Amino acid sequence: MTTKLDEAKGLDEAKGKVNNALSRLEKMIEQRLREETARADELAAKLSALESQHEELKRVASDVEARLERAMTHIRGLLTADQR
């Protein structure tokens, strides 16, 4: 036969177990959040670097295109002069 004291003790133990499990879960979630935050920071840094590289490549491509256009103009001039 259980007494009120035994029931209260069992209830306290159950509450303690639940609180302990919740505490462990909270720690796991906090750890996961730290890991995901670090991963997000790494990805943001990589994205920033890629965006910088992309801008540099666009600049280089534009420069190459301008040089190619000047070369084509020069070649056309040479061909025109050669045909005369």
Biopython code that builds the backbone (N, CA, C, O; Angstrom):
import numpy as np
from Bio.PDB.StructureBuilder import StructureBuilder

atoms = [
    (1, "MET", "N", (0.845, -1.181, 0.000)),
    (1, "MET", "CA", (0.000, 0.000, 0.000)),
    (1, "MET", "C", (0.884, 1.236, 0.000)),
    (1, "MET", "O", (1.811, 1.350, 0.802)),
    (2, "THR", "N", (0.594, 2.147, -0.894)),
    (2, "THR", "CA", (1.412, 3.351, -0.970)),
    (2, "THR", "C", (0.785, 4.446, -0.134)),
    (2, "THR", "O", (-0.434, 4.583, -0.026)),
    (3, "THR", "N", (1.668, 5.205, 0.440)),
    (3, "THR", "CA", (1.200, 6.325, 1.261)),
    (3, "THR", "C", (1.327, 7.595, 0.465)),
    (3, "THR", "O", (1.928, 7.617, -0.609)),
    (4, "LYS", "N", (0.762, 8.642, 0.994)),
    (4, "LYS", "CA", (0.873, 9.946, 0.342)),
    (4, "LYS", "C", (2.327, 10.348, 0.209)),
    (4, "LYS", "O", (2.716, 10.968, -0.781)),
    (5, "LEU", "N", (3.137, 9.997, 1.206)),
    (5, "LEU", "CA", (4.561, 10.325, 1.183)),
    (5, "LEU", "C", (5.260, 9.586, 0.048)),
    (5, "LEU", "O", (6.093, 10.162, -0.653)),
    (6, "ASP", "N", (4.924, 8.314, -0.132)),
    (6, "ASP", "CA", (5.509, 7.525, -1.227)),
    (6, "ASP", "C", (5.090, 8.080, -2.589)),
    (6, "ASP", "O", (5.895, 8.149, -3.518)),
    (7, "GLU", "N", (3.821, 8.474, -2.694)),
    (7, "GLU", "CA", (3.335, 9.047, -3.947)),
    (7, "GLU", "C", (4.047, 10.365, -4.248)),
    (7, "GLU", "O", (4.431, 10.622, -5.389)),
    (8, "ALA", "N", (4.220, 11.190, -3.227)),
    (8, "ALA", "CA", (4.906, 12.473, -3.411)),
    (8, "ALA", "C", (6.360, 12.236, -3.798)),
    (8, "ALA", "O", (6.905, 12.936, -4.651)),
    (9, "LYS", "N", (6.987, 11.238, -3.161)),
    (9, "LYS", "CA", (8.387, 10.921, -3.480)),
    (9, "LYS", "C", (8.500, 10.440, -4.929)),
    (9, "LYS", "O", (9.411, 10.847, -5.651)),
    (10, "GLY", "N", (7.579, 9.577, -5.351)),
    (10, "GLY", "CA", (7.578, 9.083, -6.727)),
    (10, "GLY", "C", (7.335, 10.207, -7.713)),
    (10, "GLY", "O", (7.946, 10.254, -8.781)),
    (11, "LEU", "N", (6.440, 11.110, -7.351)),
    (11, "LEU", "CA", (6.160, 12.257, -8.205)),
    (11, "LEU", "C", (7.380, 13.163, -8.309)),
    (11, "LEU", "O", (7.704, 13.657, -9.389)),
    (12, "ASP", "N", (8.054, 13.379, -7.180)),
    (12, "ASP", "CA", (9.278, 14.189, -7.194)),
    (12, "ASP", "C", (10.368, 13.541, -8.049)),
    (12, "ASP", "O", (11.089, 14.229, -8.770)),
    (13, "GLU", "N", (10.481, 12.221, -7.964)),
    (13, "GLU", "CA", (11.476, 11.514, -8.785)),
    (13, "GLU", "C", (11.146, 11.665, -10.271)),
    (13, "GLU", "O", (12.033, 11.902, -11.092)),
    (14, "ALA", "N", (9.872, 11.525, -10.603)),
    (14, "ALA", "CA", (9.460, 11.654, -12.000)),
    (14, "ALA", "C", (9.723, 13.071, -12.499)),
    (14, "ALA", "O", (10.217, 13.264, -13.610)),
    (15, "LYS", "N", (9.393, 14.058, -11.673)),
    (15, "LYS", "CA", (9.662, 15.446, -12.053)),
    (15, "LYS", "C", (11.152, 15.667, -12.234)),
    (15, "LYS", "O", (11.574, 16.362, -13.158)),
    (16, "GLY", "N", (11.959, 15.072, -11.346)),
    (16, "GLY", "CA", (13.416, 15.197, -11.454)),
    (16, "GLY", "C", (13.930, 14.588, -12.746)),
    (16, "GLY", "O", (14.799, 15.161, -13.403)),
    (17, "LYS", "N", (13.397, 13.432, -13.112)),
    (17, "LYS", "CA", (13.814, 12.783, -14.356)),
    (17, "LYS", "C", (13.421, 13.617, -15.574)),
    (17, "LYS", "O", (14.198, 13.772, -16.516)),
    (18, "VAL", "N", (12.200, 14.150, -15.536)),
    (18, "VAL", "CA", (11.747, 14.987, -16.649)),
    (18, "VAL", "C", (12.611, 16.238, -16.746)),
    (18, "VAL", "O", (13.041, 16.616, -17.836)),
    (19, "ASN", "N", (12.864, 16.875, -15.621)),
    (19, "ASN", "CA", (13.699, 18.081, -15.625)),
    (19, "ASN", "C", (15.106, 17.770, -16.119)),
    (19, "ASN", "O", (15.697, 18.552, -16.863)),
    (20, "ASN", "N", (15.641, 16.621, -15.699)),
    (20, "ASN", "CA", (16.977, 16.208, -16.135)),
    (20, "ASN", "C", (16.983, 15.978, -17.652)),
    (20, "ASN", "O", (17.902, 16.415, -18.345)),
    (21, "ALA", "N", (15.961, 15.293, -18.160)),
    (21, "ALA", "CA", (15.874, 15.038, -19.603)),
    (21, "ALA", "C", (15.730, 16.355, -20.363)),
    (21, "ALA", "O", (16.364, 16.545, -21.401)),
    (22, "LEU", "N", (14.901, 17.264, -19.850)),
    (22, "LEU", "CA", (14.736, 18.562, -20.503)),
    (22, "LEU", "C", (16.032, 19.366, -20.498)),
    (22, "LEU", "O", (16.353, 20.053, -21.467)),
    (23, "SER", "N", (16.760, 19.273, -19.413)),
    (23, "SER", "CA", (18.043, 19.975, -19.317)),
    (23, "SER", "C", (19.032, 19.421, -20.346)),
    (23, "SER", "O", (19.724, 20.181, -21.024)),
    (24, "ARG", "N", (19.093, 18.091, -20.457)),
    (24, "ARG", "CA", (19.989, 17.473, -21.454)),
    (24, "ARG", "C", (19.570, 17.865, -22.867)),
    (24, "ARG", "O", (20.413, 18.173, -23.711)),
    (25, "LEU", "N", (18.261, 17.852, -23.119)),
    (25, "LEU", "CA", (17.760, 18.233, -24.440)),
    (25, "LEU", "C", (18.112, 19.682, -24.744)),
    (25, "LEU", "O", (18.523, 20.002, -25.859)),
    (26, "GLU", "N", (17.954, 20.548, -23.769)),
    (26, "GLU", "CA", (18.289, 21.957, -23.960)),
    (26, "GLU", "C", (19.769, 22.126, -24.290)),
    (26, "GLU", "O", (20.126, 22.918, -25.162)),
    (27, "LYS", "N", (20.623, 21.388, -23.601)),
    (27, "LYS", "CA", (22.064, 21.455, -23.880)),
    (27, "LYS", "C", (22.366, 20.956, -25.287)),
    (27, "LYS", "O", (23.202, 21.530, -25.985)),
    (28, "MET", "N", (21.683, 19.882, -25.706)),
    (28, "MET", "CA", (21.897, 19.358, -27.059)),
    (28, "MET", "C", (21.463, 20.382, -28.098)),
    (28, "MET", "O", (22.144, 20.581, -29.104)),
    (29, "ILE", "N", (20.332, 21.027, -27.853)),
    (29, "ILE", "CA", (19.833, 22.030, -28.798)),
    (29, "ILE", "C", (20.781, 23.218, -28.854)),
    (29, "ILE", "O", (21.068, 23.726, -29.938)),
    (30, "GLU", "N", (21.271, 23.670, -27.701)),
    (30, "GLU", "CA", (22.214, 24.785, -27.674)),
    (30, "GLU", "C", (23.495, 24.442, -28.424)),
    (30, "GLU", "O", (24.027, 25.276, -29.157)),
    (31, "GLN", "N", (23.998, 23.209, -28.245)),
    (31, "GLN", "CA", (25.200, 22.767, -28.955)),
    (31, "GLN", "C", (24.950, 22.753, -30.454)),
    (31, "GLN", "O", (25.779, 23.222, -31.233)),
    (32, "ARG", "N", (23.808, 22.214, -30.856)),
    (32, "ARG", "CA", (23.462, 22.149, -32.278)),
    (32, "ARG", "C", (23.343, 23.557, -32.858)),
    (32, "ARG", "O", (23.777, 23.814, -33.981)),
    (33, "LEU", "N", (22.754, 24.457, -32.088)),
    (33, "LEU", "CA", (22.617, 25.838, -32.534)),
    (33, "LEU", "C", (23.988, 26.488, -32.722)),
    (33, "LEU", "O", (24.212, 27.207, -33.695)),
    (34, "ARG", "N", (24.899, 26.230, -31.788)),
    (34, "ARG", "CA", (26.263, 26.770, -31.933)),
    (34, "ARG", "C", (26.924, 26.219, -33.190)),
    (34, "ARG", "O", (27.562, 26.961, -33.938)),
    (35, "GLU", "N", (26.770, 24.913, -33.422)),
    (35, "GLU", "CA", (27.375, 24.288, -34.600)),
    (35, "GLU", "C", (26.781, 24.857, -35.888)),
    (35, "GLU", "O", (27.511, 25.164, -36.830)),
    (36, "GLU", "N", (25.465, 24.994, -35.926)),
    (36, "GLU", "CA", (24.806, 25.514, -37.126)),
    (36, "GLU", "C", (25.146, 26.988, -37.348)),
    (36, "GLU", "O", (25.275, 27.434, -38.488)),
    (37, "THR", "N", (25.288, 27.737, -36.262)),
    (37, "THR", "CA", (25.683, 29.144, -36.382)),
    (37, "THR", "C", (27.092, 29.247, -36.950)),
    (37, "THR", "O", (27.363, 30.079, -37.816)),
    (38, "ALA", "N", (27.989, 28.393, -36.456)),
    (38, "ALA", "CA", (29.360, 28.383, -36.975)),
    (38, "ALA", "C", (29.359, 27.992, -38.458)),
    (38, "ALA", "O", (30.083, 28.578, -39.263)),
    (39, "ARG", "N", (28.545, 27.006, -38.802)),
    (39, "ARG", "CA", (28.459, 26.571, -40.197)),
    (39, "ARG", "C", (27.898, 27.697, -41.073)),
    (39, "ARG", "O", (28.382, 27.925, -42.182)),
    (40, "ALA", "N", (26.895, 28.387, -40.580)),
    (40, "ALA", "CA", (26.317, 29.509, -41.331)),
    (40, "ALA", "C", (27.357, 30.610, -41.530)),
    (40, "ALA", "O", (27.433, 31.215, -42.599)),
    (41, "ASP", "N", (28.157, 30.865, -40.496)),
    (41, "ASP", "CA", (29.211, 31.880, -40.621)),
    (41, "ASP", "C", (30.244, 31.467, -41.671)),
    (41, "ASP", "O", (30.696, 32.289, -42.469)),
    (42, "GLU", "N", (30.611, 30.178, -41.658)),
    (42, "GLU", "CA", (31.570, 29.681, -42.656)),
    (42, "GLU", "C", (30.999, 29.819, -44.063)),
    (42, "GLU", "O", (31.690, 30.259, -44.981)),
    (43, "LEU", "N", (29.738, 29.440, -44.226)),
    (43, "LEU", "CA", (29.110, 29.534, -45.542)),
    (43, "LEU", "C", (28.993, 30.986, -46.003)),
    (43, "LEU", "O", (29.167, 31.282, -47.185)),
    (44, "ALA", "N", (28.699, 31.881, -45.075)),
    (44, "ALA", "CA", (28.618, 33.300, -45.422)),
    (44, "ALA", "C", (29.978, 33.816, -45.881)),
    (44, "ALA", "O", (30.066, 34.596, -46.829)),
    (45, "ALA", "N", (31.037, 33.377, -45.205)),
    (45, "ALA", "CA", (32.385, 33.796, -45.600)),
    (45, "ALA", "C", (32.733, 33.241, -46.987)),
    (45, "ALA", "O", (33.315, 33.943, -47.814)),
    (46, "LYS", "N", (32.374, 31.981, -47.232)),
    (46, "LYS", "CA", (32.634, 31.384, -48.541)),
    (46, "LYS", "C", (31.843, 32.105, -49.630)),
    (46, "LYS", "O", (32.364, 32.365, -50.715)),
    (47, "LEU", "N", (30.592, 32.424, -49.338)),
    (47, "LEU", "CA", (29.767, 33.142, -50.307)),
    (47, "LEU", "C", (30.368, 34.502, -50.625)),
    (47, "LEU", "O", (30.411, 34.916, -51.784)),
    (48, "SER", "N", (30.827, 35.186, -49.600)),
    (48, "SER", "CA", (31.442, 36.494, -49.809)),
    (48, "SER", "C", (32.678, 36.377, -50.694)),
    (48, "SER", "O", (32.887, 37.190, -51.594)),
    (49, "ALA", "N", (33.494, 35.360, -50.434)),
    (49, "ALA", "CA", (34.692, 35.148, -51.252)),
    (49, "ALA", "C", (34.304, 34.828, -52.693)),
    (49, "ALA", "O", (34.919, 35.338, -53.630)),
    (50, "LEU", "N", (33.293, 33.992, -52.872)),
    (50, "LEU", "CA", (32.846, 33.657, -54.230)),
    (50, "LEU", "C", (32.284, 34.874, -54.953)),
    (50, "LEU", "O", (32.513, 35.052, -56.149)),
    (51, "GLU", "N", (31.556, 35.700, -54.234)),
    (51, "GLU", "CA", (31.028, 36.912, -54.859)),
    (51, "GLU", "C", (32.161, 37.836, -55.293)),
    (51, "GLU", "O", (32.097, 38.446, -56.360)),
    (52, "SER", "N", (33.196, 37.938, -54.464)),
    (52, "SER", "CA", (34.357, 38.759, -54.832)),
    (52, "SER", "C", (35.050, 38.191, -56.063)),
    (52, "SER", "O", (35.427, 38.930, -56.972)),
    (53, "GLN", "N", (35.212, 36.874, -56.083)),
    (53, "GLN", "CA", (35.842, 36.232, -57.241)),
    (53, "GLN", "C", (34.990, 36.448, -58.495)),
    (53, "GLN", "O", (35.519, 36.690, -59.580)),
    (54, "HIS", "N", (33.686, 36.360, -58.336)),
    (54, "HIS", "CA", (32.789, 36.562, -59.469)),
    (54, "HIS", "C", (32.936, 37.974, -60.025)),
    (54, "HIS", "O", (33.000, 38.159, -61.240)),
    (55, "GLU", "N", (32.989, 38.956, -59.155)),
    (55, "GLU", "CA", (33.159, 40.334, -59.606)),
    (55, "GLU", "C", (34.503, 40.518, -60.314)),
    (55, "GLU", "O", (34.588, 41.216, -61.324)),
    (56, "GLU", "N", (35.547, 39.887, -59.779)),
    (56, "GLU", "CA", (36.870, 39.971, -60.408)),
    (56, "GLU", "C", (36.848, 39.311, -61.788)),
    (56, "GLU", "O", (37.413, 39.841, -62.744)),
    (57, "LEU", "N", (36.197, 38.159, -61.884)),
    (57, "LEU", "CA", (36.105, 37.478, -63.175)),
    (57, "LEU", "C", (35.308, 38.300, -64.180)),
    (57, "LEU", "O", (35.661, 38.346, -65.358)),
    (58, "LYS", "N", (34.244, 38.946, -63.731)),
    (58, "LYS", "CA", (33.484, 39.812, -64.641)),
    (58, "LYS", "C", (34.358, 40.961, -65.129)),
    (58, "LYS", "O", (34.301, 41.332, -66.301)),
    (59, "ARG", "N", (35.166, 41.525, -64.232)),
    (59, "ARG", "CA", (36.057, 42.624, -64.617)),
    (59, "ARG", "C", (37.076, 42.133, -65.643)),
    (59, "ARG", "O", (37.322, 42.799, -66.649)),
    (60, "VAL", "N", (37.661, 40.980, -65.388)),
    (60, "VAL", "CA", (38.658, 40.416, -66.309)),
    (60, "VAL", "C", (38.000, 40.099, -67.653)),
    (60, "VAL", "O", (38.574, 40.381, -68.705)),
    (61, "ALA", "N", (36.815, 39.523, -67.625)),
    (61, "ALA", "CA", (36.122, 39.191, -68.880)),
    (61, "ALA", "C", (35.823, 40.451, -69.678)),
    (61, "ALA", "O", (35.957, 40.463, -70.901)),
    (62, "SER", "N", (35.425, 41.494, -68.995)),
    (62, "SER", "CA", (35.153, 42.759, -69.675)),
    (62, "SER", "C", (36.429, 43.321, -70.294)),
    (62, "SER", "O", (36.413, 43.837, -71.412)),
    (63, "ASP", "N", (37.518, 43.217, -69.567)),
    (63, "ASP", "CA", (38.806, 43.697, -70.074)),
    (63, "ASP", "C", (39.228, 42.889, -71.302)),
    (63, "ASP", "O", (39.674, 43.452, -72.301)),
    (64, "VAL", "N", (39.087, 41.582, -71.219)),
    (64, "VAL", "CA", (39.445, 40.715, -72.350)),
    (64, "VAL", "C", (38.567, 41.034, -73.553)),
    (64, "VAL", "O", (39.047, 41.090, -74.685)),
    (65, "GLU", "N", (37.290, 41.239, -73.303)),
    (65, "GLU", "CA", (36.370, 41.568, -74.392)),
    (65, "GLU", "C", (36.777, 42.882, -75.066)),
    (65, "GLU", "O", (36.752, 42.988, -76.292)),
    (66, "ALA", "N", (37.147, 43.868, -74.272)),
    (66, "ALA", "CA", (37.580, 45.154, -74.843)),
    (66, "ALA", "C", (38.857, 44.980, -75.656)),
    (66, "ALA", "O", (38.988, 45.555, -76.737)),
    (67, "ARG", "N", (39.798, 44.187, -75.142)),
    (67, "ARG", "CA", (41.042, 43.943, -75.886)),
    (67, "ARG", "C", (40.764, 43.209, -77.194)),
    (67, "ARG", "O", (41.353, 43.515, -78.230)),
    (68, "LEU", "N", (39.864, 42.243, -77.128)),
    (68, "LEU", "CA", (39.517, 41.480, -78.327)),
    (68, "LEU", "C", (38.876, 42.395, -79.367)),
    (68, "LEU", "O", (39.176, 42.300, -80.557)),
    (69, "GLU", "N", (38.004, 43.269, -78.914)),
    (69, "GLU", "CA", (37.363, 44.200, -79.839)),
    (69, "GLU", "C", (38.405, 45.111, -80.493)),
    (69, "GLU", "O", (38.334, 45.370, -81.695)),
    (70, "ARG", "N", (39.376, 45.600, -79.705)),
    (70, "ARG", "CA", (40.447, 46.444, -80.283)),
    (70, "ARG", "C", (41.280, 45.643, -81.278)),
    (70, "ARG", "O", (41.662, 46.164, -82.326)),
    (71, "ALA", "N", (41.562, 44.386, -80.961)),
    (71, "ALA", "CA", (42.340, 43.543, -81.865)),
    (71, "ALA", "C", (41.582, 43.304, -83.162)),
    (71, "ALA", "O", (42.161, 43.345, -84.247)),
    (72, "MET", "N", (40.271, 43.051, -83.040)),
    (72, "MET", "CA", (39.459, 42.834, -84.239)),
    (72, "MET", "C", (39.421, 44.105, -85.104)),
    (72, "MET", "O", (39.489, 44.027, -86.330)),
    (73, "THR", "N", (39.314, 45.248, -84.472)),
    (73, "THR", "CA", (39.318, 46.517, -85.206)),
    (73, "THR", "C", (40.653, 46.700, -85.918)),
    (73, "THR", "O", (40.696, 47.129, -87.072)),
    (74, "HIS", "N", (41.733, 46.376, -85.232)),
    (74, "HIS", "CA", (43.074, 46.490, -85.832)),
    (74, "HIS", "C", (43.203, 45.528, -87.020)),
    (74, "HIS", "O", (43.721, 45.900, -88.072)),
    (75, "ILE", "N", (42.730, 44.301, -86.844)),
    (75, "ILE", "CA", (42.816, 43.310, -87.928)),
    (75, "ILE", "C", (41.990, 43.761, -89.122)),
    (75, "ILE", "O", (42.436, 43.645, -90.264)),
    (76, "ARG", "N", (40.793, 44.273, -88.872)),
    (76, "ARG", "CA", (39.958, 44.781, -89.977)),
    (76, "ARG", "C", (40.683, 45.906, -90.726)),
    (76, "ARG", "O", (40.639, 45.987, -91.954)),
    (77, "GLY", "N", (41.350, 46.770, -89.953)),
    (77, "GLY", "CA", (42.106, 47.863, -90.570)),
    (77, "GLY", "C", (43.233, 47.334, -91.435)),
    (77, "GLY", "O", (43.467, 47.832, -92.536)),
    (78, "LEU", "N", (43.927, 46.327, -90.939)),
    (78, "LEU", "CA", (45.007, 45.721, -91.722)),
    (78, "LEU", "C", (44.477, 45.063, -92.989)),
    (78, "LEU", "O", (45.079, 45.185, -94.056)),
    (79, "LEU", "N", (43.359, 44.369, -92.871)),
    (79, "LEU", "CA", (42.778, 43.700, -94.045)),
    (79, "LEU", "C", (42.319, 44.728, -95.078)),
    (79, "LEU", "O", (42.515, 44.549, -96.280)),
    (80, "THR", "N", (41.711, 45.797, -94.593)),
    (80, "THR", "CA", (41.276, 46.857, -95.509)),
    (80, "THR", "C", (42.473, 47.471, -96.222)),
    (80, "THR", "O", (42.427, 47.695, -97.432)),
    (81, "ALA", "N", (43.539, 47.742, -95.485)),
    (81, "ALA", "CA", (44.743, 48.344, -96.078)),
    (81, "ALA", "C", (45.377, 47.373, -97.061)),
    (81, "ALA", "O", (45.912, 47.801, -98.084)),
    (82, "ASP", "N", (45.331, 46.068, -96.773)),
    (82, "ASP", "CA", (45.943, 45.062, -97.623)),
    (82, "ASP", "C", (45.162, 44.918, -98.943)),
    (82, "ASP", "O", (45.744, 44.602, -99.981)),
    (83, "GLN", "N", (43.873, 45.145, -98.895)),
    (83, "GLN", "CA", (43.034, 44.995, -100.086)),
    (83, "GLN", "C", (43.164, 46.173, -101.034)),
    (83, "GLN", "O", (42.743, 46.073, -102.186)),
    (84, "ARG", "N", (43.714, 47.247, -100.604)),
    (84, "ARG", "CA", (43.839, 48.435, -101.456)),
    (84, "ARG", "C", (44.948, 48.308, -102.413)),
    (84, "ARG", "O", (45.188, 49.221, -103.204)),
]
sb = StructureBuilder()
sb.init_structure("model")
sb.init_model(0)
sb.init_chain("A")
sb.init_seg("    ")
for serial, (resi, resn, name, xyz) in enumerate(atoms, 1):
    if name == "N":
        sb.init_residue(resn, " ", resi, " ")
    sb.init_atom(name, np.array(xyz, "f"), 0.0, 1.0, " ", f" {name:<3s}", serial, name[0])
structure = sb.get_structure()
